[in-house]
Amino acid sequence: MAILVALTVGMQYTLWGGKDGVIDLWRLQRAVDETRTENLALHERNQAFMAEVVDLKTGNQAIEERARSGLGMIKAGETFFQVIDKPVNH
């Protein structure tokens, strides 16, 4: 009987705590889930970049938006107004 109990305890240890046991499986599953989540976020970011690349290659609106926001450019015939707030005297 003692041998049977010792074998059962030994097998349970191997199953739960040993190399490639259930605990290792849970750790690996958590790592896979984290990697999938990260990959999904990166995939969405890549899709947004690809859409922007297609926009830049096919249309002028994206280029115009970049020129306006990044370089402060305006079109011919447009009027530019710059509003400057009064400095606050302390």
Protein Blocks (a to p, Z undefined) as FASTA:
>chain_A
ZZmmmmmmmmmmmmmmmghilklmmmmmmmmmmmmmmmmmmmmmmmmmmmmmmmmmmmmk
lmmmmmmmmnopacehiacdddddddddZZ
